[in-house]
Amino acid sequence: MKMLVALAVFVLVGCQGSPVYYHRDPARQIVVLDKREISIIPLGENRWEAYGGKEGGLTPDLAVQKARQVAGIEKVTGCRVVNAQVVPGHEANGMLLHATVSCVK
């Protein structure tokens, strides 16, 4: 029984790092830009997360993908992104981005 509980905890902890997490988060909003879906999730304190918007092709243009994710966050928040970084460990595919926004009017 303890082994089964430990396995369940291990699986659930791993879910936040998987694509399934980004498609099931109740706070997520979906933006479609250039026919690519991006999940936008609030992290609190003017911080946001974007997952997706993957560039196609053999050598994807990660700068275009990052710009698309930034645009998605700005569209959802109505604010300007002032800092955006690909999350460490996701540099190769650029799928996960954390950003800070400024909502000065």
N, C-alpha and C positions, 0 to 999 in steps of 0.2 A: 504493500500500500504506500509506504514512504517513497518507494522508487517511482510510482505512478504520479504522486504529487510533485516530486522533484522534476520529473519530465514535463508535466503540465506547466510549472512555473518557468522552466527553461524555454519552452515554446512561446509562452506569452511574453516573456521579456524580449525575445528576438523579434516579435511582431512589429515593434516600433521602427525597427531598421529595415523593414521589408516594404515593398510597394503596396501590399495589402493594407498596411496601416494608413497610408495616405489616401486610399480609396474609401476607407470606413470611418475616418475621423468625423464626428458629428459637426465640428466647427468649420470644416473645410468648405471652401467655395471653389467652383470650377470655372476656369476661364479658357476659352478656346481662341488661340491666336495662330494665324498661319496654318490653320487646320490641325493644330496640335493642342492637346489637352494639358492644362497645368492645374494642379491642386494647390490652392493657397490656404495656409493655415496660420492663425494668429498664435504668437508665442507670448504675447503680453509686453507691456512697456514699450510700445512702438516698434516691436520686433515681429517679423513675419518670416514664414518659411514657404518656399515654392518647390514643388516636386513635379518633374515632368517637362513637357515641351521639347522632347528629344528631337534633335536634328537627325535627319536620315542620311543615308549615303555611307560610302566606305570610309571617308575621312570627314566626320561631322565638324562643322564650324562651331566650336564651343562658345565663341564670343557671341555669335548670333543667338545661340540657345540661352545664354545668360541674359542678353538684352531682352529676349522674349519673356523670361521669367521676371525680370525687373518690371517690364511693362505690365505683366499680369498682376503683380503686387500693387502697382500704382493704380491700375484700373479698379481693383477690389477696394483699396483703402481710400482712394481719392487724394492721396498724399504723395509726396515726392520721396523716392528712395535716395538716401544720402550715403548709404554704405551697403555693399552687397558682396558676399563672399561665398564661394562654393565650399561646402562643408568638407573638412578633411576626410579623406577616404573615398570621396566622390569626384575627385579631379578628373579621372579618366573619362567618365561619361557625363559629368556636369549635371546630373539629375537632381541634386539637392542643393538649394541655395538658401542662405539666411541673409536677411536684410533688415536694416533699420530705416524707418521712415520719419519724415518731418512733416507735420500737418499745419505749419504756419500759414495763416490766411492773410 
